[in-house]
Amino acid sequence: MSKPTPLLPESDAREAALFFVVAALCFLAVLATLTARGTYTAAEAWSAQVEGQMTVRVENTDRRGAEEAATAVRDLEGIKSASVLSEEELDRLLTPSFGPGGVPDGVPLPMLIAVETTLQSPATPDDINKVLEEAGFTAVTEAHADYAAEARRALGTLRIAAIGVVVLLAATAIAVIAFATHAALLARKDIVDVLHLAGAEDSFIARLFERRFWTLGLKAGAAGSVAALAVTAMVIFSAQSAGARSQLLPQLSLDFWDFAILAITPVAAGLAARVAAGGTVNHSLKAVL
């Protein structure tokens, strides 16, 4: 007994092209999601580090005066520590601005006090400025949290952009599947007519296409996830080998949630393909066929 020919045969060349397109879209969607999540995680970690840290620039004084100012700051309620940065620390801090040669000789270095506040009832920059002013110092205090707030605003924009990219890729995949389903349905119009004459309902024909495209979407989503996993693992390995690590660059780690995204993608692709195929067949059978 010969095996019946399905409405969309395995050997259909159009299916191979569709498989590649859906897999590529899933790959891009997963990679965009992992990159956005890695960037968000890195920035959150950086923000947590700078929370409660301040820098006080003491003007018109020498190191001895800066030490006295640091002592006044340490005595303030809500301060955990306050220390004057050494010349080596200042040079290390300013080197990125001046280049590999470091700070040129003769350039006056500012007197900076690194301040860390307590978690409970932390002191504010205004509190520090007021204390130093009463002690006879001219100082400007900057809270690192201000920069963290800017990073969070940038993260919000990044999150919206990442969601937009994923939605656009998903919509593109659904549109491609709908187009392929409609083309396959028209190419097999004679089979559909025979099924109708045999008493088959539109829902039965739609289920045939749903099962077929569910399998295709599942396989294509899995292929895209595996490709994204390989690229992510390669990036992580290359970064660790080169020792390249920047706190504000995406920190890809492949933790539990990353693997959850990789695992959900094939199921989401299969469901999207099934819904797109079923909706397209039902609409086409009523409107065209």
C-alpha positions as CSV (number, residue, x, y, z in Angstrom):
1,M,0.0,0.0,0.0
2,S,1.5,3.3,-1.1
3,K,1.9,6.2,1.3
4,P,-0.5,9.1,0.6
5,T,1.0,12.3,-0.7
6,P,0.6,15.1,1.9
7,L,-0.7,18.5,0.8
8,L,2.8,19.9,1.5
9,P,5.4,17.2,0.7
10,E,8.7,17.0,2.6
11,S,10.6,17.5,-0.7
12,D,8.9,20.7,-1.6
13,A,11.7,23.2,-2.5
14,R,9.6,26.1,-1.2
15,E,9.5,24.5,2.2
16,A,13.3,24.4,2.3
17,A,13.5,28.1,1.5
18,L,10.8,28.8,4.1
19,F,12.6,26.8,6.7
20,F,15.7,28.9,6.1
21,V,13.9,32.2,6.3
22,V,12.1,31.3,9.6
23,A,15.3,29.9,11.1
24,A,17.2,33.0,10.2
25,L,14.5,35.3,11.7
26,C,14.4,33.2,14.9
27,F,18.2,33.4,15.1
28,L,18.1,37.2,14.8
29,A,15.2,37.5,17.3
30,V,17.0,35.3,19.9
31,L,20.3,37.1,19.4
32,A,18.6,40.5,19.8
33,T,16.9,39.4,23.0
34,L,20.1,37.9,24.5
35,T,22.1,41.0,23.6
36,A,19.5,43.4,25.1
37,R,19.3,41.3,28.2
38,G,23.1,41.1,28.5
39,T,23.4,44.9,28.2
40,Y,20.6,45.4,30.7
41,T,22.3,43.0,33.2
42,A,25.7,44.7,32.8
43,A,24.3,48.2,33.3
44,E,22.3,47.1,36.3
45,A,25.4,45.6,37.9
46,W,27.3,48.9,37.1
47,S,24.5,51.0,38.6
48,A,24.5,48.9,41.8
49,Q,28.2,49.5,42.2
50,V,28.0,53.2,41.9
51,E,24.9,53.6,44.1
52,G,25.9,55.4,47.3
53,Q,29.2,56.6,45.8
54,M,30.2,60.3,45.5
55,T,33.2,62.3,44.4
56,V,34.1,65.6,46.2
57,R,36.3,68.0,44.4
58,V,38.0,70.3,46.9
59,E,39.2,73.6,45.3
60,N,42.1,76.0,46.3
61,T,43.7,73.7,48.8
62,D,46.7,71.3,49.1
63,R,46.7,67.6,50.2
64,R,46.7,68.5,53.9
65,G,43.6,70.6,53.4
66,A,42.0,67.8,51.4
67,E,42.7,65.3,54.3
68,E,41.0,67.7,56.7
69,A,38.0,68.0,54.4
70,A,37.8,64.2,54.2
71,T,37.9,64.0,58.0
72,A,35.0,66.5,58.1
73,V,33.0,64.4,55.7
74,R,33.7,61.2,57.6
75,D,32.2,62.7,60.7
76,L,29.0,63.4,58.9
77,E,26.0,61.2,59.6
78,G,25.2,58.8,56.7
79,I,28.8,58.5,55.5
80,K,30.5,55.1,55.5
81,S,34.0,56.2,54.3
82,A,35.8,59.2,52.8
83,S,39.4,59.1,51.5
84,V,41.5,61.5,49.4
85,L,42.6,59.9,46.2
86,S,46.4,59.5,45.8
87,E,48.4,60.7,42.8
88,E,48.6,57.2,41.5
89,E,44.8,56.7,41.7
90,L,44.3,60.1,40.0
91,D,46.7,59.2,37.3
92,R,44.9,55.9,36.8
93,L,41.6,57.6,36.7
94,L,42.6,60.3,34.2
95,T,44.8,58.1,31.9
96,P,41.8,57.2,29.6
97,S,41.4,60.9,28.9
98,F,45.0,61.6,28.2
99,G,46.0,58.4,26.5
100,P,48.6,55.7,27.1
101,G,51.2,58.2,28.3
102,G,49.1,59.2,31.3
103,V,48.8,62.7,32.7
104,P,51.5,65.0,31.3
105,D,54.0,66.4,33.8
106,G,53.1,69.8,35.0
107,V,49.3,69.4,34.7
108,P,47.8,70.3,38.1
109,L,45.8,67.4,39.6
110,P,42.5,68.1,41.4
111,M,42.0,67.1,45.0
112,L,39.3,64.5,44.9
113,I,37.7,62.7,47.9
114,A,36.0,59.3,47.2
115,V,32.9,59.1,49.4
116,E,30.7,56.1,50.1
117,T,27.5,56.5,52.0
118,T,25.6,54.1,54.2
119,L,22.7,52.1,52.9
120,Q,20.4,53.4,55.6
121,S,19.8,57.2,55.7
122,P,22.7,58.1,53.3
123,A,24.0,61.7,53.3
124,T,23.3,63.8,50.2
125,P,25.6,66.0,48.1
126,D,24.0,69.0,49.7
127,D,24.8,67.8,53.2
128,I,28.5,67.3,52.2
129,N,28.7,70.7,50.6
130,K,27.2,72.4,53.6
131,V,29.5,70.7,56.0
132,L,32.6,71.6,54.0
133,E,31.4,75.2,53.5
134,E,31.0,75.5,57.3
135,A,34.6,74.2,57.6
136,G,35.9,76.8,55.3
137,F,36.3,74.7,52.2
138,T,35.1,75.3,48.6
139,A,34.0,72.0,47.2
140,V,31.7,70.4,44.6
141,T,30.1,67.1,45.3
142,E,28.8,64.8,42.5
143,A,26.7,61.7,43.2
144,H,27.5,58.8,40.9
145,A,23.9,57.8,41.1
146,D,23.2,60.7,38.7
147,Y,25.1,58.8,36.0
148,A,23.3,55.6,36.9
149,A,20.0,57.4,36.3
150,E,21.2,58.3,32.8
151,A,22.2,54.7,32.2
152,R,18.7,53.6,33.3
153,R,17.1,56.0,30.9
154,A,19.3,54.6,28.1
155,L,18.4,51.1,29.2
156,G,14.7,52.0,28.8
157,T,15.3,53.1,25.3
158,L,17.3,49.9,24.6
159,R,14.5,47.7,26.0
160,I,11.9,49.4,23.8
161,A,14.1,49.0,20.7
162,A,14.8,45.4,21.5
163,I,11.1,44.6,21.9
164,G,10.4,46.5,18.7
165,V,13.0,44.4,16.8
166,V,11.7,41.1,18.2
167,V,8.1,42.1,17.3
168,L,9.1,43.2,13.8
169,L,11.0,39.9,13.2
170,A,8.0,37.9,14.5
171,A,5.6,39.8,12.3
172,T,7.9,39.2,9.3
173,A,8.0,35.4,10.1
174,I,4.2,35.3,10.4
175,A,3.8,37.2,7.1
176,V,6.2,34.9,5.3
177,I,4.4,31.8,6.6
178,A,1.0,33.2,5.6
179,F,2.3,33.9,2.1
180,A,3.8,30.4,1.8
181,T,0.6,28.8,3.1
182,H,-1.5,30.7,0.6
183,A,0.8,29.7,-2.2
184,A,0.8,26.1,-1.2
185,L,-3.0,26.1,-0.9
186,L,-3.4,27.6,-4.4
187,A,-0.9,25.1,-5.8
188,R,-3.1,22.2,-4.5
189,K,-6.5,23.7,-5.3
190,D,-7.5,20.5,-7.1
191,I,-6.8,18.4,-4.0
192,V,-8.8,20.9,-1.9
193,D,-11.7,20.6,-4.3
194,V,-11.7,16.8,-4.1
195,L,-11.6,17.0,-0.3
196,H,-14.6,19.4,-0.3
197,L,-16.5,17.0,-2.6
198,A,-15.7,14.1,-0.2
199,G,-17.3,16.1,2.6
200,A,-14.2,17.5,4.3
201,E,-14.9,20.8,6.1
202,D,-12.6,23.8,6.0
203,S,-11.5,23.2,9.5
204,F,-10.2,19.7,8.6
205,I,-8.1,21.2,5.7
206,A,-6.9,24.0,8.0
207,R,-5.7,21.4,10.6
208,L,-3.7,19.6,7.9
209,F,-1.8,22.8,7.2
210,E,-1.6,23.7,10.9
211,R,0.1,20.4,11.7
212,R,2.5,20.7,8.8
213,F,3.6,24.3,9.6
214,W,3.7,23.6,13.3
215,T,6.4,21.0,12.6
216,L,8.2,23.4,10.3
217,G,8.1,26.3,12.8
218,L,9.3,24.0,15.6
219,K,12.3,22.8,13.6
220,A,13.2,26.2,12.2
221,G,12.9,27.8,15.7
222,A,15.2,25.0,17.1
223,A,17.7,25.6,14.3
224,G,17.7,29.4,15.0
225,S,18.1,28.9,18.7
226,V,21.0,26.4,18.2
227,A,22.7,28.9,15.9
228,A,22.2,31.8,18.4
229,L,23.5,29.6,21.2
230,A,26.6,28.8,19.1
231,V,27.3,32.4,18.3
232,T,26.7,33.5,21.9
233,A,29.0,30.8,23.3
234,M,31.7,31.8,20.8
235,V,31.4,35.5,21.8
236,I,31.7,34.6,25.5
237,F,34.7,32.3,24.9
238,S,36.4,35.0,22.8
239,A,35.8,37.7,25.4
240,Q,37.2,35.5,28.2
241,S,40.2,34.4,26.2
242,A,41.1,38.0,25.3
243,G,40.3,39.2,28.8
244,A,38.1,41.9,27.3
245,R,35.4,43.0,29.7
246,S,33.7,46.3,29.9
247,Q,31.0,46.9,32.5
248,L,28.8,48.8,30.0
249,L,29.1,46.3,27.2
250,P,26.7,43.3,26.9
251,Q,27.6,40.6,29.4
252,L,26.5,37.4,27.7
253,S,26.5,34.7,30.3
254,L,24.1,31.9,29.2
255,D,22.4,31.7,32.6
256,F,19.0,30.1,33.4
257,W,17.0,32.9,31.8
258,D,19.1,32.9,28.6
259,F,18.5,29.1,28.2
260,A,14.8,29.7,28.9
261,I,14.7,32.1,26.0
262,L,16.5,29.6,23.8
263,A,14.1,26.8,24.8
264,I,10.9,28.9,24.4
265,T,11.8,30.2,20.9
266,P,11.1,26.9,19.0
267,V,7.7,26.5,20.8
268,A,6.8,30.1,20.0
269,A,7.9,29.7,16.4
270,G,5.8,26.6,16.1
271,L,2.7,28.2,17.6
272,A,3.1,31.3,15.4
273,A,3.5,29.2,12.3
274,R,0.4,27.1,13.3
275,V,-1.8,30.1,13.9
276,A,-0.6,31.9,10.7
277,A,-1.2,28.8,8.6
278,G,-4.6,28.0,10.1
279,G,-5.8,31.6,9.8
280,T,-4.6,31.9,6.2
281,V,-6.2,28.7,5.1
282,N,-9.6,29.5,6.7
283,H,-9.6,33.0,5.2
284,S,-8.5,31.7,1.8
285,L,-11.0,28.9,1.6
286,K,-13.8,31.4,2.4
287,A,-12.6,34.3,0.3
288,V,-10.9,32.7,-2.7
289,L,-11.5,29.0,-3.0
